[in-house]
Amino acid sequence: MITAAQALVFVIGAAVFAPLATVASEPESDASAPPEAAAETEPPAAFTPSPPGRITGRVRQAGRAPRQKTVTNDVDVAACGRTLRPQGIRRDRKGGLAEVVLELRTLDDTPPDAPWPADQPLTTVEIDGCRLEPGVVVIPQGTSLDLRCDDGVLHELLTLPARNEVARLYWPRYKRRVQLPGRHFETPERMRVTCERHGWTSGTWVVREHRLVTVSDDAGRFVLEDVPPGPYLLRAWHSELEELVEEVVISSGEATELELTYR
């Protein structure tokens, strides 16, 4: 017969040795077993830039067209003509204004982050009938300028920059094509160019470090492609008119239609 004291000893002993038995019964871990593979996680999604927008528009001049200036010529008349119209205000019957430089800038009036592509072709200017065509062009910063001439007379081109190296080109009549090197276009600016032999032969060359700039055509139309979405300042400049500035917002993948008017 088990006494109360013996029963108490049995209960205490069971409580003490039961955890030891549980520990002893656990199987030993196999050190040679490969570690459990970590749960696979999906890589972060690649960043996809927003599709660019574009600007199409027209620049016009309100009111009656100003009287066109003319000059009388007595040099190389056979090639250049007797009566000439120097560079000035050119517009069509609906007021569309040619040779306006249109440029996008940030709201801080700094160049946008839109570099020229590496394969951008050289800007080309022709001398035809002793006139520079086009009269206003954009030249990517640091690139050469392709010049062509078919009127068969001697020209002496001179650039009038404020920030770049002056270019003086003695262009004999037999040479149909030359290039002005990029060292003359290292710094962004607008520069006048003229011919010392033919004073009415003149134009404007615009050097820019970014591609969001263009020149209006003979009807005043212009297009700016692949514009990153966001707010901008649109600057319109003409050699004989005041500058227009307008704030525009470009939406992703959409075309923005604009009309700018000189009054």
C-alpha positions in Angstrom: 0.0 0.0 0.0 1.4 3.4 -1.1 1.4 6.0 1.6 0.7 9.7 1.0 4.3 10.6 1.4 5.4 8.0 -1.2 2.7 9.3 -3.6 4.0 12.9 -3.2 7.6 11.7 -4.0 6.3 9.9 -7.2 4.5 13.0 -8.4 7.5 15.3 -7.9 9.8 12.9 -9.6 7.5 12.6 -12.7 7.4 16.4 -13.0 11.2 16.7 -12.9 12.1 13.9 -15.3 9.3 14.4 -17.9 10.9 17.4 -19.6 14.2 15.6 -19.8 12.5 12.7 -21.4 11.0 15.0 -24.0 14.3 16.6 -24.8 16.0 13.2 -25.1 13.3 12.0 -27.5 13.9 14.8 -30.0 16.0 13.6 -33.0 19.4 15.0 -33.5 19.7 17.5 -36.4 21.6 16.5 -39.4 24.5 19.0 -40.0 25.0 17.7 -43.5 21.4 18.5 -44.6 21.2 21.5 -47.0 19.7 24.7 -45.5 16.1 25.4 -46.3 15.8 27.6 -49.4 14.7 31.2 -48.7 11.4 32.2 -50.1 11.7 33.7 -53.6 10.7 37.3 -54.0 9.8 39.0 -57.2 12.3 41.6 -58.5 11.1 45.2 -58.4 9.3 46.4 -61.5 11.5 48.2 -64.0 11.0 52.0 -64.2 9.1 53.0 -67.3 9.3 56.7 -68.3 6.1 58.4 -69.3 5.6 58.7 -73.0 6.7 62.1 -74.4 4.3 64.7 -75.7 4.6 67.1 -78.7 3.8 70.7 -79.5 2.3 71.8 -82.8 1.5 75.4 -83.4 1.6 78.6 -85.4 3.1 82.0 -84.9 1.3 85.0 -86.5 1.5 88.7 -86.6 -1.8 90.7 -86.2 -2.6 93.7 -88.3 -1.4 94.8 -91.7 1.9 93.5 -93.0 4.7 95.9 -92.8 6.2 97.2 -96.0 9.0 95.0 -97.2 12.4 96.6 -97.3 14.4 96.5 -100.6 18.0 97.4 -101.5 19.5 98.2 -104.9 22.5 96.1 -105.7 25.4 96.7 -108.1 27.7 93.8 -107.1 27.6 90.5 -109.0 24.2 91.5 -110.5 24.0 88.5 -112.8 24.0 86.1 -109.8 22.4 88.2 -107.1 19.9 90.5 -109.0 19.5 94.2 -109.0 16.7 94.6 -106.4 17.0 92.5 -103.2 15.1 92.0 -100.0 17.3 91.6 -96.9 16.4 89.5 -94.0 13.5 91.0 -92.1 9.8 90.3 -91.3 8.4 87.6 -93.6 4.8 86.6 -93.4 2.1 85.0 -95.5 -1.3 86.4 -96.4 -2.8 85.0 -93.1 -0.2 86.6 -91.0 1.9 83.5 -90.5 5.3 84.6 -89.4 8.5 82.9 -90.7 11.9 82.6 -89.1 10.7 82.8 -85.5 12.9 80.8 -83.0 10.8 78.8 -80.6 12.5 77.3 -77.6 11.3 75.5 -74.5 12.9 76.3 -71.1 12.3 75.2 -67.6 10.2 77.4 -65.3 13.5 78.6 -63.8 14.4 79.7 -67.4 17.2 77.1 -67.6 17.9 74.6 -70.4 15.7 71.5 -70.2 17.2 68.0 -69.8 16.9 67.1 -73.5 20.3 66.6 -75.1 20.8 66.3 -78.8 21.0 62.7 -80.1 24.4 61.4 -81.0 23.4 60.8 -84.6 22.0 64.4 -85.1 22.8 65.4 -88.7 24.7 68.6 -89.3 22.8 71.8 -89.8 23.0 72.9 -93.5 22.8 76.5 -94.9 22.9 77.3 -98.6 23.8 80.5 -100.4 21.4 80.9 -103.3 21.2 84.2 -105.2 23.4 85.8 -102.6 20.9 85.0 -99.8 21.4 82.6 -96.9 18.7 79.9 -96.9 17.4 79.4 -94.3 18.0 82.8 -92.9 17.6 81.5 -89.3 18.9 78.1 -88.3 19.6 76.2 -85.0 23.1 74.7 -84.6 23.6 72.0 -81.9 26.3 73.1 -79.5 29.8 72.1 -80.5 28.9 70.7 -84.0 30.1 71.8 -87.4 28.0 73.8 -89.9 27.6 72.5 -93.4 27.7 75.4 -96.0 26.8 75.0 -99.6 26.8 77.5 -102.5 25.7 77.3 -106.1 25.5 80.9 -107.2 29.1 80.9 -108.5 30.4 84.1 -107.0 32.9 85.0 -104.3 31.6 85.3 -100.7 33.3 86.5 -97.5 31.2 85.4 -94.6 31.7 86.8 -91.1 30.1 85.8 -87.9 29.4 88.4 -85.2 29.3 86.4 -81.9 29.3 87.7 -78.4 30.6 84.5 -76.7 32.1 82.3 -79.5 35.2 82.4 -81.7 34.7 84.7 -84.7 34.5 82.9 -88.1 35.8 84.6 -91.2 35.3 82.6 -94.3 36.8 83.5 -97.7 34.7 81.4 -100.0 36.0 81.3 -103.6 33.5 80.8 -106.4 34.7 77.4 -107.5 34.1 75.8 -104.1 30.6 74.5 -103.7 30.8 73.1 -100.2 32.7 73.9 -97.0 32.3 73.3 -93.2 32.7 75.7 -90.4 34.2 73.7 -87.4 32.4 73.3 -84.1 34.9 75.5 -82.2 32.9 78.5 -83.6 29.7 77.1 -81.9 30.9 76.0 -78.4 28.7 78.3 -76.3 24.9 78.8 -76.6 24.0 82.2 -78.1 22.3 83.9 -81.0 24.8 85.3 -83.5 24.5 87.4 -86.6 26.3 86.4 -89.8 26.9 88.6 -92.8 28.8 88.7 -96.1 31.4 91.5 -96.3 31.1 91.5 -100.1 27.3 91.4 -100.2 26.0 93.5 -97.3 22.4 92.3 -97.6 23.5 88.6 -97.3 22.8 88.1 -93.6 21.2 85.7 -91.2 21.0 84.5 -87.6 22.6 81.3 -86.3 21.3 80.0 -83.0 23.6 77.7 -80.9 21.8 75.6 -78.4 22.8 72.8 -76.0 19.4 71.1 -76.1 17.0 69.9 -78.8 13.7 71.5 -77.7 14.1 74.4 -80.1 13.0 75.0 -83.7 12.2 77.7 -86.3 8.8 78.5 -87.8 8.3 77.8 -91.5 7.1 80.3 -94.2 3.5 79.9 -92.9 4.5 80.4 -89.2 4.0 76.7 -88.4 6.3 74.8 -86.0 6.6 71.4 -84.3 8.5 70.3 -81.2 8.7 66.5 -80.9 9.5 64.1 -78.0 8.9 66.6 -75.3 9.2 65.2 -71.7 5.9 65.8 -69.8 5.8 68.8 -67.5 5.6 72.6 -67.3 7.8 74.8 -69.5 8.3 78.3 -70.6 7.9 78.7 -74.4 10.0 81.6 -75.7 9.4 83.0 -79.2 12.1 85.3 -80.6 12.3 87.2 -83.9 15.2 89.4 -84.9 13.0 92.5 -85.4 10.2 91.9 -82.9 9.9 91.7 -79.1 10.2 88.3 -77.4 7.0 86.4 -76.5 7.0 84.1 -73.4 4.2 81.7 -72.6 3.9 79.0 -69.9 2.8 75.6 -71.3 2.1 72.2 -69.7 2.9 69.1 -71.8 0.9 66.0 -71.0 2.3 62.5 -71.5 1.5 61.0 -74.9 -0.6 64.0 -76.0 -0.2 66.8 -78.6 -0.5 70.4 -77.4 -1.8 72.9 -80.0 -0.6 76.5 -79.6 -1.0 79.8 -81.4 1.2 82.7 -80.6 0.4 86.2 -81.8 2.5 89.3 -82.2 0.4 92.4 -81.9 
